[in-house]
Amino acid sequence: MSIECYDIGGTWIRGAIFNENRKIVKKIKKEVVKDFCSQIKQIHKDLSSKSSSKISIAVPGPVSNGLLTKAPPLGIDYPIDLKKELKDLGKEIYIENDLNAAVEAELNFGTGKYCNNFYLLTISTGIGVGLVLNKNIIQGTSGEFGHNVLERRNEFLFKCGCGNYGCWVSLCGGNGIKNLENKLIGKNLSPAEVFERAKSGDKKAKDLVKRVRDYNAQGLGIMINAIEVDKIIIMGSIGLEQFSQIIPKYSQIRNYTINKIPKIERTSLGDDICLIGSYLIAKDGRNKDL
Ligand SMILES: [Zn+2]
């Protein structure tokens, strides 16, 4: 049985058809808009999968009783009933938080499969952490390391989506990089442009990225102090694409932790990780009535 899956992120929406062997046979990626339910309906048409009886959606926010209660990366602060919105499609609908879906995927099909304990750290529009202990996914509101306050100097205090100032994500998530760009470069560059300039040797961009690396060392140090894990696995567009620029060396992380520093690597599932997780959830028939 094939399954139609969606991954709604802060920047992109991805739709894919998985065949019964967990292989993606068709995929569509578009820039996401706030009214992503209409986008799903359009992509559903474009994917034109007649054989899928299930649709599974990974969403960028908390899910409660089958409702997406809010989606901060899209500026949505009200609940959305996706099952109701997509009722016309006539399919069984599954919904899961994107990070939870990704942890499922990593635990079953990534290198996380070989670990008893690991962190899955996403660095993209947001910064979030999934945690697996003794092969069990820790549910609930754990792993909010992105909202650890790393900066207290006035000049680098940017307001975070959570309302506080100086959170890790307000410095190193997508908007965080924009905050630093405004402060240190001031040319209204996108995060991708900042990283490109840093790579080609631009002094100001290099200094910005160096600062990001140091905040990340601090953030990772806090995670490692909290729990010693076998591995830290990185996902998210910035984490995957800019890994070599933003992930600090072990010696730098050492400045912020007294525990053993685990291996830090990119997920082998790439940017399909949330899609794979949502496939697993629908395949196993979980979360249907949540
Ligand atoms: Zn915050």
Boltz pocket constraint, residues with backbone or C-beta under 6 A from the ligand:
constraints:
  - pocket:
      binder: B
      contacts: [[A, 146], [A, 147], [A, 160], [A, 161], [A, 162], [A, 163], [A, 164], [A, 167], [A, 169]]
      max_distance: 6.0
